[in-house]
């Protein structure tokens, strides 16, 4: 990745994170949704652009990359300020652009999903792009329904619910990177386990999302447990491959973030099903879940993707991984109730971003 690409993405990712604590310094104004800006800037604008450019094998400042990032930024700020006609137009355009890039790379219909001989990291890559284009399309349809047509009346059918739609492509591209680094599909047992993981994760998230819309708590709990075991399966396959690359340590840390989000997600659903649940009681747990998911797990995958050609670098450092966990699991969640924790989170995240983008690349593999 070129130097100015790194500068731009680093500033964008840091800004996205900082907006998560805007309530400490900015007045809360009706019609301004800082939570949307916080999530969309990271998942869609930064993450979506990285996935899109990676698929086209282009730089961020190439013409396609600049077009995608520009329109995604307009979408984010339009959704933030409730300029829905503009947001809808941007969402349709981005969905079409993403699908065009996906079709060019993988073909229009994802036949490869059903071919057990196909290399699984390509399936995850294809699914990531497909999920991104569908997430944008569905978000546009939701805005049309909620603001203009009012044909479907569902409490959970709102734009904020579709944060998952922009986070999931990042999870899928991370799993693609993981399996790209591991061995090939020649071992039948490994190939079967990878395909089981692929289908369980993708179908599980789709089904889970449907259960969220219909507020089916018991079924949400069941599918969450199934997804948790699917993550354990993927982690097992990843660990049993003895590839000797520096990215392994950092991705292991990322998978531990993902395991934590599985546990915290299940815990939150269980809490919500009990008579002791209150929004205040679940807030910290929910923020721990969201921050470790987006800025722990998703950032781990994006970090490896951003610096893929530069390894070995210092992302395997124990100090770096410890700071990453401290920020995502402690400082950031507590930042919702403590200005000091919010400040520590923003400062430590700046160090993490600097480390990811600008740590020196070394030519020889570390022992």
C-alpha positions as CSV (number, residue, x, y, z in Angstrom):
1,X,0.0,0.0,0.0
2,X,1.3,3.4,-1.0
3,X,2.3,6.1,1.6
4,X,-0.6,8.5,1.0
5,X,-3.1,5.5,1.0
6,X,-1.8,4.7,4.5
7,X,-2.1,8.4,5.6
8,X,-5.7,8.7,4.4
9,X,-6.9,5.4,5.8
10,X,-5.1,5.9,9.1
11,X,-6.9,9.3,9.6
12,X,-10.2,7.9,8.5
13,X,-10.0,4.9,10.9
14,X,-8.9,7.1,13.8
15,X,-11.7,9.6,13.1
16,X,-14.3,6.8,13.0
17,X,-13.1,5.5,16.4
18,X,-13.1,9.0,17.9
19,X,-16.7,9.6,16.9
20,X,-17.7,6.7,19.2
21,X,-17.0,9.0,22.2
22,X,-18.5,12.2,20.7
23,X,-21.1,12.5,23.5
24,X,-18.3,13.7,25.9
25,X,-17.4,16.7,23.8
26,X,-20.2,17.3,21.2
27,X,-23.8,18.3,22.0
28,X,-26.4,15.6,21.2
29,X,-28.7,17.1,18.5
30,X,-31.9,15.6,17.2
31,X,-31.4,14.4,13.6
32,X,-27.6,13.8,14.0
33,X,-26.7,10.1,14.6
34,X,-23.1,9.9,15.8
35,X,-23.4,6.2,16.2
36,X,-24.0,5.8,12.5
37,X,-21.0,8.0,11.7
38,X,-18.9,6.0,14.1
39,X,-19.7,2.6,12.5
40,X,-20.1,3.6,8.9
41,X,-16.8,5.5,8.6
42,X,-14.9,2.4,9.8
43,X,-16.9,-0.6,8.4
44,X,-18.1,0.9,5.1
45,X,-15.9,3.8,4.2
46,X,-12.5,2.4,5.4
47,X,-13.3,-1.4,5.4
48,X,-15.5,-1.4,2.3
49,X,-12.9,0.6,0.3
50,X,-10.1,-1.8,1.3
51,X,-12.2,-4.8,0.3
52,X,-13.3,-3.2,-2.9
53,X,-9.7,-2.1,-3.9
54,X,-8.3,-5.4,-2.9
55,X,-10.8,-7.2,-5.1
56,X,-9.8,-5.0,-8.1
57,X,-6.1,-5.2,-7.2
58,X,-6.0,-1.4,-7.2
59,X,-4.7,1.2,-4.7
60,X,-7.0,3.4,-2.6
61,X,-6.2,6.5,-4.7
62,X,-6.8,4.8,-8.0
63,X,-9.9,6.1,-9.9
64,X,-12.2,3.2,-8.8
65,X,-10.9,3.4,-5.2
66,X,-11.4,7.2,-5.0
67,X,-14.9,6.9,-6.5
68,X,-15.9,4.3,-3.9
69,X,-14.5,6.1,-0.9
70,X,-16.0,9.4,-2.0
71,X,-19.5,8.1,-2.5
72,X,-19.3,6.0,0.7
73,X,-18.3,9.2,2.7
74,X,-21.3,11.0,1.2
75,X,-23.5,8.1,2.2
76,X,-22.1,8.1,5.8
77,X,-22.7,11.8,6.3
78,X,-26.1,11.8,4.6
79,X,-27.2,9.0,6.9
80,X,-25.7,10.9,9.8
81,X,-27.7,14.0,9.0
82,X,-30.9,12.2,7.8
83,X,-30.6,13.3,4.2
84,X,-32.2,10.1,3.1
85,X,-32.7,10.8,-0.6
86,X,-29.0,11.4,-1.0
87,X,-28.1,8.4,1.2
88,X,-30.4,6.1,-0.8
89,X,-28.9,7.2,-4.1
90,X,-25.4,6.6,-2.7
91,X,-26.3,3.2,-1.4
92,X,-27.8,2.1,-4.7
93,X,-24.7,3.4,-6.6
94,X,-22.3,1.7,-4.2
95,X,-24.2,-1.6,-4.3
96,X,-24.1,-1.6,-8.1
97,X,-20.4,-0.7,-8.2
98,X,-19.5,-3.4,-5.7
99,X,-21.5,-6.0,-7.5
100,X,-19.9,-5.0,-10.8
101,X,-16.4,-5.5,-9.3
102,X,-17.5,-8.8,-7.7
103,X,-18.9,-10.1,-11.0
104,X,-15.8,-9.1,-12.9
105,X,-13.6,-11.0,-10.4
106,X,-15.8,-14.0,-9.6
107,X,-18.7,-14.1,-12.1
108,X,-22.3,-13.0,-11.5
109,X,-23.7,-16.2,-9.9
110,X,-21.6,-17.6,-7.1
111,X,-21.4,-21.1,-8.4
112,X,-18.1,-21.6,-6.5
113,X,-20.0,-21.7,-3.2
114,X,-21.3,-25.1,-4.2
115,X,-18.0,-26.5,-5.5
116,X,-16.3,-28.4,-2.6
117,X,-13.1,-28.5,-4.6
118,X,-12.9,-24.7,-4.9
119,X,-10.3,-23.0,-2.7
120,X,-12.2,-21.8,0.4
121,X,-10.4,-18.4,0.8
122,X,-11.8,-17.5,-2.6
123,X,-15.3,-18.4,-1.4
124,X,-14.9,-16.2,1.6
125,X,-13.6,-13.3,-0.6
126,X,-16.6,-13.7,-3.0
127,X,-19.0,-13.9,-0.1
128,X,-17.5,-10.7,1.5
129,X,-18.1,-8.7,-1.7
130,X,-21.6,-10.2,-2.1
131,X,-22.5,-9.4,1.4
132,X,-21.2,-5.8,1.0
133,X,-23.3,-5.2,-2.2
134,X,-26.4,-6.8,-0.6
135,X,-25.9,-4.9,2.6
136,X,-25.9,-1.6,0.7
137,X,-28.9,-2.6,-1.4
138,X,-30.9,-3.6,1.7
139,X,-30.0,-0.4,3.6
140,X,-31.4,1.6,0.7
141,X,-34.6,-0.4,0.7
142,X,-35.0,0.0,4.4
143,X,-34.6,3.8,4.2
144,X,-37.2,3.9,1.3
145,X,-39.6,1.8,3.4
146,X,-39.1,3.7,6.7
147,X,-39.1,7.2,5.3
148,X,-41.5,7.1,2.4
149,X,-43.5,3.9,1.8
150,X,-44.1,2.6,5.4
151,X,-45.2,-0.8,3.9
152,X,-43.4,-3.0,6.5
153,X,-43.7,-2.1,10.2
154,X,-41.1,-3.8,12.3
155,X,-39.4,-2.4,15.3
156,X,-35.9,-3.7,14.4
157,X,-36.2,-2.8,10.7
158,X,-34.2,0.4,10.9
159,X,-30.9,1.6,9.5
160,X,-29.0,1.2,12.8
161,X,-29.8,-2.5,12.8
162,X,-27.9,-2.9,9.5
163,X,-24.6,-2.1,11.2
164,X,-24.1,-5.9,11.0
165,X,-24.6,-5.7,7.2
166,X,-21.5,-3.6,7.0
167,X,-19.4,-5.4,9.6
168,X,-19.9,-8.9,8.3
169,X,-18.0,-8.3,5.0
170,X,-15.0,-7.4,7.1
171,X,-15.3,-10.7,9.0
172,X,-15.5,-12.7,5.8
173,X,-12.5,-11.0,4.2
174,X,-10.5,-11.7,7.4
175,X,-11.4,-15.4,7.2
176,X,-10.4,-15.3,3.5
177,X,-7.0,-13.9,4.5
178,X,-6.6,-16.5,7.2
179,X,-7.2,-19.4,4.8
180,X,-5.1,-17.8,2.1
181,X,-2.2,-18.0,4.5
182,X,-2.8,-21.7,5.3
183,X,-2.3,-24.8,3.2
184,X,-4.2,-25.7,0.1
185,X,-7.3,-27.9,-0.2
186,X,-5.5,-31.1,-1.1
187,X,-6.2,-32.7,2.3
188,X,-9.8,-34.0,2.1
189,X,-10.5,-33.7,5.8
190,X,-9.3,-30.1,6.0
191,X,-11.2,-29.1,2.8
192,X,-14.4,-30.5,4.3
193,X,-13.9,-28.7,7.6
194,X,-13.2,-25.4,5.8
195,X,-16.4,-25.8,3.8
196,X,-18.5,-26.6,6.9
197,X,-17.1,-23.5,8.5
198,X,-17.9,-21.4,5.4
199,X,-21.5,-22.5,5.1
200,X,-22.2,-22.4,8.9
201,X,-20.9,-18.9,9.3
202,X,-22.7,-17.5,6.2
203,X,-26.0,-19.2,6.7
204,X,-25.9,-18.7,10.4
205,X,-25.5,-14.9,10.2
206,X,-28.3,-14.6,7.6
207,X,-30.6,-16.7,9.8
208,X,-29.5,-14.8,12.9
209,X,-30.3,-11.5,11.2
210,X,-33.8,-12.7,10.4
211,X,-34.3,-13.7,14.0
212,X,-33.2,-10.2,15.1
213,X,-35.8,-8.6,12.8
214,X,-38.6,-10.8,14.2
215,X,-37.3,-10.4,17.8
216,X,-37.2,-14.2,18.3
217,X,-34.9,-14.3,21.3
218,X,-34.7,-18.0,22.0
219,X,-33.9,-18.7,18.3
220,X,-31.3,-15.9,18.4
221,X,-29.7,-17.7,21.4
222,X,-29.6,-21.1,19.6
223,X,-28.1,-19.7,16.4
224,X,-25.6,-17.7,18.4
225,X,-24.4,-20.9,20.0
226,X,-24.1,-22.6,16.6
227,X,-22.1,-19.6,15.3
228,X,-19.8,-19.8,18.3
229,X,-19.0,-23.4,17.6
230,X,-18.5,-22.6,13.9
231,X,-15.9,-20.0,15.0
232,X,-14.2,-22.7,17.2
233,X,-14.1,-25.0,14.2
234,X,-12.5,-22.3,11.9
235,X,-10.0,-21.5,14.7
236,X,-9.2,-25.2,15.0
237,X,-8.5,-25.5,11.3
238,X,-6.4,-22.4,11.4
239,X,-4.3,-23.6,14.4
240,X,-3.7,-27.1,13.0
241,X,-2.1,-25.7,9.9
242,X,1.6,-25.2,10.9
243,X,2.4,-22.5,8.4
244,X,5.4,-20.4,9.6
245,X,4.4,-16.8,8.9
246,X,4.5,-13.9,11.2
247,X,0.8,-13.0,10.5
248,X,-0.2,-16.1,12.4
249,X,0.4,-14.6,15.8
250,X,-1.6,-11.5,15.1
251,X,-4.5,-13.4,13.5
252,X,-4.6,-15.8,16.5
253,X,-5.1,-12.7,18.6
254,X,-7.9,-11.6,16.2
255,X,-9.6,-15.0,16.5
256,X,-9.5,-14.7,20.3
257,X,-11.3,-11.4,19.8
258,X,-13.9,-13.2,17.7
259,X,-14.3,-15.9,20.3
260,X,-14.9,-13.2,23.0
261,X,-17.5,-11.5,20.8
262,X,-19.3,-14.9,20.6
263,X,-19.3,-15.3,24.3
264,X,-20.4,-11.7,25.0
265,X,-23.1,-11.9,22.3
266,X,-24.5,-15.0,23.9
267,X,-24.3,-13.4,27.4
268,X,-26.1,-10.3,26.2
269,X,-29.0,-12.4,24.7
270,X,-29.3,-14.4,27.9
271,X,-29.3,-11.2,29.9
272,X,-32.0,-9.7,27.7
273,X,-34.2,-12.7,28.2
274,X,-34.1,-12.4,32.0
275,X,-36.4,-10.1,34.0
276,X,-33.3,-8.4,35.3
277,X,-32.5,-6.8,32.0
278,X,-32.4,-3.0,31.7
279,X,-30.7,-0.9,28.9
280,X,-28.3,0.4,31.5
281,X,-27.4,-3.1,32.7
282,X,-26.6,-4.3,29.2
283,X,-24.8,-1.2,27.9
284,X,-21.3,-2.0,29.0
285,X,-21.6,-5.6,27.9
286,X,-23.0,-4.5,24.5
287,X,-20.2,-1.9,24.1
288,X,-17.6,-4.6,25.0
289,X,-19.2,-6.8,22.3
290,X,-19.2,-4.1,19.6
291,X,-15.8,-2.7,20.2
292,X,-14.0,-6.1,20.4
293,X,-15.9,-7.1,17.2
294,X,-15.2,-4.0,15.1
295,X,-11.9,-2.6,16.5
296,X,-10.6,-5.9,17.7
297,X,-11.5,-8.7,15.3
298,X,-12.3,-6.7,12.2
299,X,-9.2,-4.5,12.6
300,X,-7.0,-7.5,13.0
301,X,-8.1,-8.7,9.5
302,X,-7.8,-5.3,7.9
303,X,-4.3,-4.8,9.4
304,X,-3.0,-8.0,7.8
305,X,-4.7,-7.1,4.5
306,X,-3.4,-3.5,4.6
307,X,0.2,-4.7,5.2
308,X,0.0,-8.1,3.4
309,X,3.0,-7.5,1.1
310,X,5.1,-5.9,3.9
311,X,5.4,-8.8,6.4
312,X,7.3,-9.4,8.5
313,X,6.5,-6.3,10.5
314,X,6.0,-5.7,14.2
315,X,2.3,-6.8,14.6
316,X,3.4,-9.9,16.4
317,X,4.8,-7.8,19.2
318,X,3.4,-8.7,22.7
319,X,3.3,-5.0,23.6
320,X,1.2,-4.2,20.5
321,X,-1.2,-7.1,21.0
322,X,-1.6,-6.2,24.7
323,X,-2.3,-2.6,23.9
324,X,-4.8,-3.7,21.2
325,X,-6.7,-5.8,23.8
326,X,-6.5,-3.1,26.5
327,X,-8.0,-0.6,24.2
328,X,-10.8,-2.7,22.7
329,X,-11.8,-4.5,25.8
330,X,-11.3,-2.0,28.6
331,X,-10.7,1.6,27.6
332,X,-13.2,1.8,24.7
333,X,-16.2,0.2,26.5
334,X,-15.6,2.2,29.6
335,X,-15.3,5.3,27.5
336,X,-19.1,5.6,27.3
337,X,-19.3,6.4,31.0
338,X,-15.8,7.9,31.7
339,X,-14.3,10.8,29.9
340,X,-10.8,9.7,31.1
341,X,-11.3,6.2,29.6
342,X,-12.5,7.7,26.4
343,X,-9.4,9.9,26.2
344,X,-7.2,6.9,26.9
345,X,-9.0,4.9,24.3
346,X,-8.6,7.5,21.6
347,X,-4.9,8.0,22.4
348,X,-4.0,4.3,22.6
349,X,-6.0,3.7,19.4
350,X,-3.9,6.3,17.6
351,X,-0.8,4.4,18.7
352,X,-2.3,1.2,17.4
353,X,-3.2,2.8,14.0
354,X,0.3,4.2,13.7
355,X,1.8,0.8,14.5
356,X,-0.4,-0.9,11.9
357,X,0.2,1.5,9.0
358,X,3.7,2.7,9.6
359,X,5.7,0.0,11.5
360,X,8.8,-0.9,9.6
361,X,8.9,-3.8,7.2
362,X,11.8,-6.2,7.5
363,X,13.0,-8.3,4.7
364,X,13.8,-11.5,6.6
365,X,11.3,-13.6,8.4
366,X,11.6,-13.4,12.2
367,X,12.7,-16.6,13.9
